[in-house]
Amino acid sequence: MNGPATFYTLHLFNLKIKGMLNKKVEKALNDQIKVEAESSQAYLAMACWAEINGYPGTSAFLYAHSDEERMHMMKLIRFVNDRGGKAIIAAISEPAKEFKNLQNIFALLLSHENKVTAAINNVVDVCLKEKDYTTHNFMQWYVSEQIEEETLAHHIIDQLNLIGNDKGALYFIDRDIATLKGGVAGAEKGAKA
């Protein structure tokens, strides 16, 4: 069905959606957009370090993880805009460039994921205070995702702690990291989608 009737229906739909996003919720979502962008950049910097320091599995994992964080950001941007708000692309701080070792990278990754979880919990809290149950429902995907992210980081740290400074074992751990969610297997899965 094309023509004036379709245009009129779409126009009414756009009028209904416009302005439906509470301003406090919109600000919280825009803050989260920045958090996701910073996450993507932080993991990209870690991936670069891993790549030039002989950890191809970790590098693949972190490159894919960086892409995943960007996807999280894009999902938020589209939600804000679709709900009648305005997504803001803010300036972000420069990530660290140097890391001591893989243990340091994954300790920082876990610390960062804990901060992301706190930021997501803040968005959920604002949604509940403002009685925005639509956005609250949307954010539940992020809540679940953070549980996975933190569990994965803990798993990798546990593995690294088990091997200590054994370089032979480090080779195998690096290879295994590539197969974890977000690594080579995740990148290949994404390419097929």
C-alpha positions, 0 to 999 in steps of 0.5 A: 500500500503506497500513496497518501494513506501510507504517508499519513500512517507513517507520519502519525507513527512518527508523531507518536514516537517523537518525544516518548523518551524521558529526558533523564532516561535519554541522558542515561542512555547517552552516557551509556553510549559513551561507555560502550564507545570507550570500551570498544577503544580500550579493547582495540588498544589491548588487541594492538598490544597483543598483536605486536607482542606475539599473542595472535589468539588474544589479539583476535579475541580482543579485536572481536570484543572491540567490534562487539562493544561497538555493536552494543553502542550502535544498538543503544544509538538506534534505540534512542533515536527510534524512541524519539530521543537524540543519540549523542556521540561524545568525545572519549578519552584515549585508552592505555597503550602499554600493558605488562602482560596478558594477566594485566590485560585481562585484569584491566578488562575485568575491571573495565567490565565491572565499570560497564556493569555499574553504568548499565545498572545505573541506566536500569535504575533511572528507568525504574525511577522514571517508570520507563518500563520499555527502556527497562525491558530493552536494557535487560539484554545488556544486564544479561550480556554483562553477566557473560562478559564478567564470567568470561573475564574471570574464566580467562584470569583463572586460566592465566593464574593456573599457568603462572609464567610457564611460556609453553602453557601461555602459548596454549592459553593464547590459542584457546582464548581465540576460540572463546566467545568474541575470538576467532570463532565469534568473528567467523560466526559474525561473518557468516551472519 
